[in-house]
Amino acid sequence: MNSFRGLPADYEINFNKKSHLNDSAALIEPTCLVGLNGSGKSNLLEVLAEIFFYLENYCSADRHTNHVISRFKNFPDFELQYFVSSKQLLQYLSEDQEVRAVISRLKDEVKVLIFVTKDSDHTQVKAFVDGQHYSLKNDPAALPTRVIGYSSGMNELISNPFIKIDFQYLSEMLEKRNNSTSSSLVMNRMFYLNYDSNKYITIANFLFDSDDFSMEGYDETSTPSDFGGINLRYLKTETGIQDLNFFTLNLRLEKSAETNANYLSSALNLVLEKFKACSTFYEANERETKTKSNKELTYKFWVNSATKAAFRNEFKTAYELYKAFYFLELLNLELVSKTTRDNILGANCDDQENLSEELPRFEKQKLKFYLSQIKLEKDDGVEIDYRKLSDGEHQLLQVIGSLLLMDKEGALFLYDEPETHFNPDWRSKFVQLINNSVDKSREQEIILTTHSPFIISDCKKENVYIFQRDSEGNVLPPINPEVKTFGTSVSILTDEIFGKSETVSNMSLSVIKDIRSEASNSLEDLEKAKRKIRKLGESPEKILLYSDLLTIEKNLKD
């Protein structure tokens, strides 16, 4: 590929992970990118997000104007290879694709290699089946079914392509506003996880909690997940959150009185009818002036078994409910000025500016859509406001919750430091929690960056990539660790991966060095050092200091 931010030209990485198609005994093994700050690991997630944003537009060119496609004139050249299941291709390929007939003749489900190249103005997407390649131009079937991005830090460059595509989705949605024949939402596959999306994930997951599904009358082999149930058991145990008690959905809509414009598209009107059918309380207020009409809608939900049954009946799956929230939130982007919209859509993919900083922050009373008064129930029966959850609880609900919600096979998760706010216990069991919660037979890919040796210790070395820079600051090709990482002590991994052999902080280490230095002058100083060492907590460095003091004492007495 061409150079991209911190990644040099001709940068290449080959992921070694072996997948286990339909192997229920296989572990979910994230691809783990590690290294010091500024080593380029986050840039890799960013370029993957940008590439799939580009491909989303290229493969859907028939539904975009030439003006939209022309924005990618200066997109970097690249090559990308990945596998998708033949089952996924058959499900989404258009009928006129030649490769469809070839795949349909295969007796077993196989992995199909997708080979993408972009060279100057020429882009090719090919599928390799039975030794032959087939062009997939203008067909998004070979793309990941979902691309989910997340960053826990202030550097949200990974969010840039997701912000751009949100505005594209909005444009398509607005085009359908006055098209009464269209009753479906835009086909979207790219989602960025932010504070608001976490609300939607949490509400959707708890409304479809598998513990609330009654399987009476069904075959013994049937499970709640067969009917859209979400396995929240482990997530509830870790967070202590047992249920969703209440939330309010608020809408403020506006349309011109001078035209026959609609408040919403037919698709979104159908969504609101579903919310109305699930609500405990509904209120609508409308007022008109000479130039415009306004409508305020309020839906209140006191959540009980009947409420959950209604949501299951209307939305079928937690993902469909999440998508409804997502498209309603897009209405808030209408408040963004045309100048800002154009600046965002016209930004180059390798710009170093966070587009999220370009988005204005609107007061709640100006928003077209928002959720409020979200109340959760803890395992001690105490009700807690969603806003009062800790940063770690928010992050766990968001990261694990998104994996549970986005259960579509062929999904790609790009997580930039998903464990930043976790306590040590959650960091140590993060990968285990994923494996306990998520169906292991799902064909999905998780690529994450981390500074946590606990997470690395739960990943095999062939799935761990160390990012480094040379003495001149150039990004080096990533390498796998020399030591086995799975099950390895975190102190060994800290030394191997991050080049830090100490197990205590720099300030504590400085105190230990001072004690060692002061003890070598006299027996009196040695006794003072012994008294000081008693104030230190237990660590390998303290044990070594004890050993050094014994040696110093022997030398002084001799």
Buried (B, 14 or more C-beta within 10 A) or exposed (E): BBEBBBBBEEBEEEEEBEEBBEEEEBBBBBBBBBBBEEBBBBBBBBBBBBBBBBBBBBBBBEEBEEEBBEBBEEBBEBEBEBBBBBBBBBEBBEEEBEBBEBBEEEEEBBEBBBBBBBEEEEBBBBBBBEEEEBEBEBBBBBBBBBBBBBBBEEBBBBBBBBBBBBBBBBBBBBEBBBEEEBEEBBEBBBBBBBEBBBBBBBBBBBBBBBBBBEBEEEEEEEBBBEBBBBBBEBBBEBBBBBBBBBBBBBBBBEBEEEEEEBBBBBBBBBBBEBBBEBBBEBEEEEEEEEEEBBBBBBBBBEBEEEBBBBBBEBBEBBBBBBBBBBBBBBBBBEEBEEEBBEEBBEBBBBEEEBBBEBBEEEEEEEBBBBBBBBBBBBEEEEEBEBEEBEEBBBBBBBBBBBBBBBBBBBBBBBBBBBBBBBEEEBBBBBBEBBBBBBBBBBBBBBBBBBBBBBBBBBBBBBBBBBBBBEEEEEBBBBEBBEEEBBEBEBBBBBBBBBEEEBBBEEEBBEBBEEBBEBBBEEEEBBEBBBEBBEEBEEBEBBEEBEEBBEEBBEEBEE
